[in-house]
Amino acid sequence: MTTEHTRSSGDSSVIAQIEALDAARSALVADDAVLRLTETDAEERSGYQPATEDGLGERMIMNMGPQHPSTHGVLRLVLELEGETITRSKPVIGYLHTGMERTGETLTYLQGPTNVTRMDYAAPMFNELAFSMATEQLLGIEVPERAQWIRMLMCELNRLASHMLFMATNGMDLGAVSMMLYGWREREELLRFIETVTGLRMNHNYIRPGGVAADLPDGWRDDLLRTLEPIPERLEEFDVLMTGQPIWQNRLQGVGVITTEECLSLSVTGPILRSTGAAWDLRRDMPYLRYDELDFDVLIGTYGDCFDRYAIRLGEMRESIRMVRQILDKMPDGDYKIQDKKVTPPPRARIGESMEALIHHFKIYTEGFKVPEGETYAAVESPRGELGVYIVSDGSSKPYRMHMRDPSFANIQSYPHMMADSLIADTVAIISSVDPIMGGVDR
């Protein structure tokens, strides 16, 4: 990293991280835990003072959103202002509600990825991965090695594209219009490669229970290398354009500060938690797929401010490129999906050749496959933090209950803490630094 705000911590003790999480869980049942306080109790403990009768300190209530372009979706913030200073803020959600969790209980496990991929539409691969991993845990199956490496490849490319979108919109929100153009340009190239592999720019339905929908196409390696070649140089340009600029620093440094303790009490994860100095990343600390075979650093910040969150995401793009190049070298041969006729449909070419293949194809796509009774939780490290899927199976071909642990939903709880006593001009910078996706919040 070129900024002193972040540093790598690949050797942090996992035991220390687990002890910190245990302490945070214990704090949740304490009297002063954030999640156990009523609004009145929180106001009393924060030293909040209502407006005085003589008019001094008179406060004004103002709505920001839900139609405001800089709220990054259909998000409403109720702000209480004293002059230009925010004394209280409250995020209001629900304007985009789609009922995807309830919908998921009416769809088969094979249809599930088509539903969950629409929640975080900036990083849909991670929704598909978490759902597929949960389903595979219930089935008691392990996907082929090649399928695991393909999943990692596509997720890290999706992380790159998601962070590029953050760079673009974060720059636009703060007046760096050029960054919007540059970030969008690089994201387009990444989406072009993803479309080559999956057939779609978003909502791919590519990662499915048992593997992936299709193998990597011919020539994918050369296409990917051409796509990645200019990105490191472009990231250096982003660094020059923003990181060292006095205006950029003044708009972000010391703005929207949050502590590790607040993050743990609010279940805030991802770059926001890491910006406070807590080196927690599921890819390293609770490895899934083949991440334990990759060499990468977990980047952390020092101050927990908007600048740290920006710098961490910039550094994570470099780490993703580093991981993608390792995956290119280690990609094995083999099957891209499990060869179980009861779980994965047969190749399309076989349908016209085999009556048995036609029957299996018909039954899987009309009835789905049955999953043993039980419950499970699977989590992955999305660009916004811990993305988890909790599924309860009753032995049928559809989930009995499904719940998504979307990181954006937990992360927007941090707004009142970040915005307290900040200026109204800093509101947009704070919203952008959290990088929320309202499709996952209002699922």
C-alpha positions in Angstrom: 0.0 0.0 0.0 1.2 3.5 -0.7 -0.6 5.1 2.2 0.5 4.7 5.8 -3.1 4.3 6.9 -3.0 0.6 6.1 -0.6 -2.3 6.7 -0.6 -6.0 6.0 -1.2 -8.4 8.8 -0.9 -11.9 7.3 0.7 -13.3 10.5 -1.9 -12.1 13.0 -2.8 -14.7 15.6 -6.0 -16.5 14.8 -6.4 -17.3 18.5 -6.4 -13.7 19.4 -9.1 -13.0 16.8 -11.3 -15.8 18.1 -10.8 -14.5 21.7 -11.8 -11.0 20.5 -15.0 -12.4 18.9 -15.8 -14.4 22.1 -15.4 -11.2 24.1 -17.7 -9.4 21.7 -20.3 -12.2 22.0 -20.2 -11.8 25.8 -20.6 -8.1 25.4 -23.9 -8.6 23.6 -25.6 -9.8 26.8 -24.1 -7.0 28.9 -26.3 -4.1 30.0 -24.3 -1.6 28.0 -24.3 -3.6 24.7 -25.4 -1.6 21.8 -27.9 -4.1 20.5 -29.6 -4.4 24.0 -30.3 -0.7 24.4 -33.6 1.1 23.7 -33.4 4.4 21.9 -34.1 6.2 25.2 -31.3 4.4 27.0 -28.9 5.0 24.1 -29.7 8.8 24.2 -29.2 9.0 27.9 -25.8 7.1 27.8 -24.6 9.2 24.8 -25.2 12.5 26.7 -27.8 13.5 24.1 -29.5 16.8 25.0 -32.8 17.9 23.5 -33.4 21.4 22.2 -33.7 24.0 24.9 -36.9 26.0 25.4 -35.1 29.3 24.9 -34.3 28.4 21.3 -30.6 27.9 21.8 -29.5 24.6 20.3 -32.7 24.4 18.2 -32.7 21.3 16.1 -34.2 20.5 12.7 -35.3 17.1 11.3 -34.3 16.4 7.7 -34.8 13.4 5.4 -32.0 12.3 3.1 -33.4 9.9 0.6 -34.9 7.5 -0.2 -34.7 9.0 -3.7 -31.3 10.7 -3.1 -28.7 9.5 -5.7 -25.9 9.4 -3.1 -27.6 7.0 -0.8 -26.5 4.2 -3.1 -29.9 2.7 -3.4 -33.4 3.2 -1.9 -32.1 4.2 1.5 -33.7 6.9 3.7 -31.7 8.6 6.5 -33.5 10.7 9.1 -31.1 13.3 10.2 -31.4 15.6 13.2 -29.4 18.7 12.7 -28.1 21.5 14.9 -26.9 24.0 12.3 -24.8 21.9 10.0 -23.9 19.4 12.7 -25.6 16.0 12.8 -26.7 15.3 16.4 -28.6 12.0 15.6 -29.2 9.9 12.5 -31.4 6.9 11.8 -31.3 4.7 8.7 -34.8 3.6 7.4 -35.0 0.6 5.1 -37.7 -1.4 3.4 -38.4 0.6 0.3 -37.0 -2.1 -2.0 -38.4 -5.2 -0.2 -38.7 -8.2 -2.5 -39.2 -11.1 -0.1 -36.3 -13.1 -1.6 -35.9 -15.3 1.5 -39.6 -16.3 1.4 -39.3 -16.9 -2.3 -36.3 -19.1 -1.8 -38.5 -21.4 0.3 -40.7 -22.0 -2.7 -37.9 -22.8 -5.1 -35.9 -26.0 -5.5 -32.3 -26.1 -4.4 -31.3 -26.1 -8.1 -33.4 -22.9 -8.6 -32.0 -21.3 -5.5 -28.9 -19.6 -7.0 -31.1 -17.8 -9.5 -32.9 -16.2 -6.6 -30.1 -15.3 -4.3 -27.8 -13.9 -7.0 -30.1 -10.9 -7.2 -29.6 -9.8 -3.7 -26.1 -8.2 -3.9 -26.2 -7.3 -7.6 -22.7 -5.8 -7.5 -21.2 -9.1 -6.3 -23.7 -11.8 -7.3 -21.1 -14.7 -7.4 -20.8 -14.6 -3.6 -24.5 -15.1 -3.0 -24.5 -18.1 -5.4 -21.4 -19.5 -3.7 -22.7 -19.3 -0.1 -26.1 -20.9 -1.1 -24.4 -23.7 -3.0 -22.0 -24.4 -0.1 -24.8 -24.6 2.4 -26.7 -27.0 0.1 -23.6 -29.1 -0.4 -23.1 -29.3 3.4 -26.6 -30.7 3.8 -26.1 -33.2 0.9 -22.7 -34.2 2.4 -20.9 -33.9 -0.9 -17.6 -32.3 -1.9 -17.4 -30.6 -5.3 -14.5 -31.5 -7.7 -11.2 -29.7 -7.2 -11.4 -27.9 -10.5 -14.8 -26.6 -9.6 -13.5 -25.2 -6.4 -10.7 -23.3 -8.2 -13.1 -22.0 -10.8 -15.3 -20.7 -8.0 -12.4 -18.9 -6.4 -11.3 -17.4 -9.7 -14.8 -16.0 -10.5 -15.3 -14.7 -7.0 -12.0 -12.8 -6.9 -12.8 -11.3 -10.3 -16.2 -10.4 -9.0 -14.5 -8.8 -6.0 -12.4 -6.7 -8.3 -15.4 -5.6 -10.3 -17.3 -4.7 -7.1 -14.4 -2.7 -5.7 -14.1 -0.9 -9.0 -17.7 0.1 -8.7 -17.0 1.4 -5.2 -14.0 3.4 -6.5 -16.2 4.9 -9.3 -19.1 5.9 -7.1 -17.0 6.9 -4.1 -15.1 9.3 -6.4 -18.3 10.6 -7.9 -19.9 11.2 -4.5 -17.0 13.4 -3.5 -16.7 15.3 -6.7 -13.9 13.3 -8.4 -15.8 12.9 -11.6 -12.8 11.4 -13.5 -12.8 8.5 -11.0 -16.3 7.6 -12.0 -15.2 7.3 -15.7 -12.1 5.4 -14.9 -13.6 3.0 -12.4 -16.5 2.2 -14.7 -14.1 1.6 -17.6 -12.1 -1.0 -15.8 -15.2 -2.7 -14.4 -16.6 -3.0 -17.9 -13.5 -5.0 -19.0 -13.9 -7.3 -16.0 -17.6 -7.8 -16.7 -16.8 -8.6 -20.3 -14.6 -11.5 -19.2 -17.2 -12.7 -16.7 -19.9 -12.6 -19.4 -17.6 -14.7 -21.7 -17.6 -17.4 -19.0 -21.1 -17.2 -17.6 -23.1 -15.7 -20.5 -24.3 -12.8 -18.4 -23.0 -9.5 -17.0 -24.8 -10.0 -13.7 -27.2 -12.4 -12.0 -25.2 -15.2 -13.5 -26.6 -18.4 -11.9 -23.1 -19.8 -12.6 -22.1 -21.3 -9.3 -24.6 -24.1 -8.5 -24.9 -26.9 -6.0 -22.4 -29.5 -7.1 -20.0 -27.3 -9.0 -20.5 -24.6 -11.7 -22.8 -24.4 -14.7 -20.2 -24.8 -17.4 -16.4 -25.2 -17.7 -14.1 -22.3 -18.6 -14.3 -21.6 -22.4 -11.5 -22.2 -24.8 -8.9 -19.4 -24.7 -10.0 -18.2 -21.3 -6.5 -18.0 -19.9 -5.3 -15.6 -22.6 -8.4 -13.5 -22.4 -8.0 -13.2 -18.6 -4.3 -12.2 -18.9 -5.2 -9.5 -21.4 -7.9 -8.3 -19.1 -5.7 -8.2 -16.0 -2.6 -6.7 -17.8 -3.5 -3.0 -17.5 -5.2 -3.0 -14.1 -2.1 -2.7 -11.8 -1.0 0.3 -13.7 -4.5 1.8 -13.5 -4.6 1.2 -9.8 -1.4 3.2 -9.5 -3.1 6.0 -11.4 -6.0 5.9 -9.0 -3.5 6.1 -6.1 -2.0 9.3 -7.7 -5.3 10.7 -8.6 -6.8 10.4 -5.1 -4.7 9.0 -2.2 -2.1 11.8 -2.0 -4.4 14.7 -2.9 -4.9 17.2 0.0 -8.6 17.7 -0.9 -9.3 14.0 -1.0 -7.5 13.5 2.3 -9.3 16.4 4.0 -12.7 15.0 2.9 -11.9 11.5 4.2 -9.4 11.5 7.0 -10.9 11.6 10.5 -14.4 11.4 9.0 -16.9 8.6 9.9 -14.7 7.1 12.6 -15.8 3.8 14.2 -14.0 1.5 16.7 -13.4 -2.2 16.8 -15.6 -2.6 19.8 -18.5 -0.9 18.1 -18.1 -3.0 14.9 -18.1 -6.2 16.9 -21.2 -5.2 18.9 -23.0 -4.3 15.7 -21.8 -7.4 13.8 -20.1 -5.1 11.3 -17.6 -7.0 9.1 -15.5 -6.7 6.0 -13.4 -3.6 5.1 -15.2 -1.6 7.8 -14.1 -3.9 10.6 -10.6 -4.2 9.1 -10.3 -0.5 8.9 -10.4 -0.4 12.7 -7.3 -2.6 12.9 -9.1 -6.0 13.4 -7.5 -8.4 10.9 -10.6 -10.7 10.4 -11.1 -12.2 7.0 -13.0 -15.5 6.5 -10.8 -16.5 3.6 -7.8 -16.7 6.0 -9.3 -17.2 9.4 -12.0 -19.7 8.5 -10.8 -21.0 5.1 -13.2 -22.4 2.5 -12.7 -23.7 -1.0 -8.9 -23.6 -1.5 -8.0 -20.3 -0.1 -5.7 -21.9 2.4 -3.5 -22.8 -0.6 -3.1 -19.1 -1.7 -0.7 -16.6 -0.5 -2.3 -13.2 0.3 -2.3 -10.5 3.0 -5.2 -9.2 5.0 -5.1 -5.4 4.9 -6.0 -3.5 8.0 -6.3 0.2 8.9 -5.5 2.3 11.9 -8.1 4.9 12.5 -11.4 3.3 11.3 -12.2 6.4 9.2 -13.5 6.8 5.6 -9.9 7.1 4.3 -8.9 3.7 5.8 -12.0 2.1 4.2 -11.1 3.6 0.8 -7.4 2.6 1.1 -8.2 -1.0 2.2 -10.5 -1.6 -0.8 -7.8 -0.2 -3.1 -5.3 -2.6 -1.6 -7.7 -5.5 -1.7 -7.9 -5.1 -5.5 -4.2 -5.6 -5.7 -4.5 -8.7 -3.5 -7.3 -10.1 -5.6 -5.1 -9.7 -8.7 -2.3 -11.5 -6.8 -4.7 -14.4 -6.0 -6.0 -14.6 -9.5 -2.5 -15.0 -10.9 -1.9 -17.8 -8.4 -5.1 -19.5 -9.4 -4.1 -19.3 -13.0 -0.9 -21.3 -12.2 -2.6 -23.8 -10.0 -5.9 -24.5 -12.0 -6.2 -28.3 -12.2 -7.8 -30.4 -14.8 -10.9 -32.5 -14.1 -14.6 -32.2 -13.8 -16.3 -28.8 -13.3 -19.3 -30.4 -11.4 -19.9 -33.5 -9.4 -20.8 -36.5 -11.5 -23.9 -37.5 -9.6 -27.0 -37.9 -11.8 -29.3 -37.3 -8.8 -27.8 -33.8 -8.1 -26.4 -32.3 -11.3 -28.2 -32.4 -14.7 -26.5 -34.3 -17.5 -24.7 -32.5 -20.4 -27.1 -31.1 -22.9 -25.5 -33.2 -25.7 -26.4 -36.4 -23.8 -30.1 -35.6 -23.8 -30.6 -36.5 -27.4 -28.6 -39.7 -27.1 -29.8 -41.3 -23.9 -33.3 -41.8 -22.6 -31.9 -42.1 -19.0 -30.2 -38.7 -19.4 -33.4 -37.2 -20.6 -35.3 -38.6 -17.6 -32.8 -37.3 -15.1 -32.7 -33.9 -16.8 -36.5 -33.7 -16.7 -36.8 -34.8 -13.1 -34.1 -32.4 -11.8 -35.5 -29.4 -13.6 -39.1 -30.1 -12.7 -38.9 -31.7 -9.2 -35.4 -30.9 -8.1 -33.3 -33.2 -5.9 -34.2 -34.0 -2.3 -31.9 -32.9 0.5 -31.6 -34.8 3.8 -33.2 -33.3 6.9 -31.0 -30.9 8.9 -29.8 -27.4 9.2 -26.6 -25.7 8.3 -24.9 -22.3 7.9 -22.3 -21.4 5.3 -20.4 -18.1 5.1 -18.0 -16.5 2.7 -16.1 -13.3 2.6 -17.9 -11.0 0.2 -16.6 -7.5 -0.8 -18.7 -6.1 2.0 -18.1 -8.6 4.8 -19.5 -11.9 6.0 -22.2 -13.2 3.7 -23.9 -16.2 5.2 -26.8 -18.5 4.4 -28.8 -20.5 7.0 -30.9 -23.3 5.6 -33.2 -25.7 7.3 -34.2 -28.8 5.3 -37.2 -31.0 6.0 -36.0 -33.7 3.5 -37.8 -32.3 0.5 -36.5 -30.6 -2.7 -37.0 -27.1 -1.3 -35.6 -25.3 1.8 -38.0 -25.4 4.7 -36.5 -22.1 6.0 -33.8 -19.9 4.5 -32.2 -16.8 5.9 -29.4 -14.7 4.4 -26.9 -13.0 6.6 -26.3 -10.0 4.3 -23.3 -7.8 5.3 -24.9 -4.6 4.0 -27.8 -5.1 6.4 -25.5 -5.3 9.4 -23.2 -2.6 8.2 -25.7 0.1 7.8 -26.3 -0.1 11.6 -22.9 1.7 11.8 -24.3 4.9 10.3 -25.5 6.5 13.5 -22.1 5.8 15.1 -20.1 7.2 12.2 -22.3 10.3 11.7 -22.6 11.4 15.3 -21.4 15.0 15.6 -20.2 15.1 12.0 -21.1 17.8 9.4 -23.8 17.4 6.9 -21.2 17.8 4.2 -19.6 14.5 5.4 -22.8 12.5 5.2 -22.3 11.4 1.6 -18.7 10.5 2.2 -19.7 8.3 5.2 -22.6 6.6 3.2 -20.3 5.9 0.3 -17.5 4.5 2.5 -19.8 1.7 3.8 -20.6 0.7 0.2 -24.1 -0.7 0.9 -26.1 -2.7 -1.6 -29.8 -2.2 -0.8 -30.8 -5.3 -2.7 -29.3 -7.4 0.1 -30.6 -5.1 2.8 -34.2 -5.3 1.7 -34.2 -8.9 0.5 
